[in-house]
Amino acid sequence: MVLAHGFFKINQCSIKNSLNSVKYLSIIAQGMLFAVFEEFILCILICIVSIICRRYELWLGCFIAYTIHLIIHLLQAIILKKYIPALATSIIALPISVWLIYVCIGILEYSTGFIIIYTLMGGIMISINLMFAHWMMHKFSKWQENFLGER
């Protein structure tokens, strides 16, 4: 996230030419940080609820969906043939996440069908939250541009 502002500045022309990406030009780095912070808080809440309730199905489903999200970021970088702000995090977190999923599935002994159902549920939750986070990112960026512009 620290490199996001520089990424947008350096790649502004190629982003403008990319399909359906013009809307992201209005995003500033702080807007992206705000959205990531919201997602981080949601992850913490899911972890806390899972620990308190001693129910790890939804946590595992969300974590598998998050891991798929990391793979999507890797594919984005490959397709764009450029560095994207989430690439370094994805490279570091993906092997750890895959290992953690493997260990958790072994410990929790859930059936494959059970894991698939909760992964779909987690994926739906994360997708809805991702849309919300992007909406917040745009709103926060717009607010900050207006706030800084009035000074």
N, C-alpha and C positions, 0 to 999 in steps of 0.2 A: 504494500500500500504506500510505502514511502516513495517508491519510484513511479507511482501512477501519474502524478502531474507531469513529470518529465516525459513519460511515455506518450501522453496525449499531445504534448507540445511537439515532440519530435515526429510523431506519426499522424499529424493532423490531416495532411493531404491524402494519405492512403486510407485513413479512416473515412474521410468524406466520400471517397470512391467506393467504399465497401457497401454491400447491400444492407440496407436497414440499419446502418450505424450512425447516420447523421444525428440522431437524437442524443447520442452519447457525447457529442462535442460540448454540450452545455454543462456536462458534469465536471466538477472540479474535484481535486484530490480529497478535499475535506468532506465532500458529499459521499465519496466512495468509502472513506473511513467511517462516516456516520452509519452507512448501511452495514458495513462489516461489524461494527460495534453492536448493532441491533441483532445481527445473526449470532454473534458471540454470546450475548445475554440470553437469547433463546436456547442455545446449546447448554449453557450453564443451568438454566431452569429445567430442561429435559433431564440432565444428569442428576440434579438434586431430587426431582420427583421420582426418578427411577430408583435412586438409593433409598429414599424414605419409604417408598412403597414396596421395595424389593421386587420390582417388576422391570425386567430389562429388555422386553420384547421391542417396545417402541424405540428405546435408545439404540438397540442394535439395528433396527430398520432405518432409523435416521442416520446412523453412522455409515451404514452400507450405502445409502443414498448420497451422503457427503463424499464418500470415496469415489463413487461414480462421477460426481461433480468434479473431483480432482482430475479424473481421466478426461473429462470434457475440456478442461482448461489445457491439458497437454495437447489434445487434438486441435484446439484453437490455435495454439502456437505453431503446430506443424502445418496446418492449413494456411495460416497467414504468413508463415515462414519468417516470423519476427518474434521478438520477446514480447510477452504480455505481462502485466503486473502480477498475475497469479501464478506464473510459471515456476518461479523459484520455490514458492511455498508448496506447489503441487509436486515437484520433483522430490522435495524433502519428505513431505507428509504421506505420499502414496505408498511407498514400501512399508512404512510403519503402520499405516492404516490397514493394509492388506494383512499384515502379520497379526495385528490386534483382532481383526475380524476372525481370522483363522483360530486364534487362541480362544476367543469368546464363544464361538460356535462349539468348539470342543468342550469347554467348561459347562456351558448352558444346556447342551444336548437337545437343542430344538430340532424338530423335523425340517426337512427341506421345504415342504409346503408352508409350514408355519413361518419360516424365514422369508419366503417369497411374499407372503401376505403382508407381513410387517414391513418389508422393504418397500412394497408398493404404497403402503400407508405412509411410511416415512418419506418416500419420494413425493407423494402428493402434498404432504405438509411442507416439505422443503421447497417445492415448486411454488406453492401459494405464498410462502414467506419470501421467496426470492422475488416474486412479482411485487410484493409489498415493499421489500428492501429497495428495489429499483425505483419504485414510485417515490419512496422517502428520499432516495439519493437525489432525484431530480428536484424535488421540493426543497430540500436542504440547500442544494447548489444554487437554486434560483433565489432563495431567501438570502443566502450569504452574498450573492452578487448584488442584490438590491441593498443589503445592509452596508456592504463595503463601498458601494457606489454613492451612497448618500453622505459618506464622511467627507 
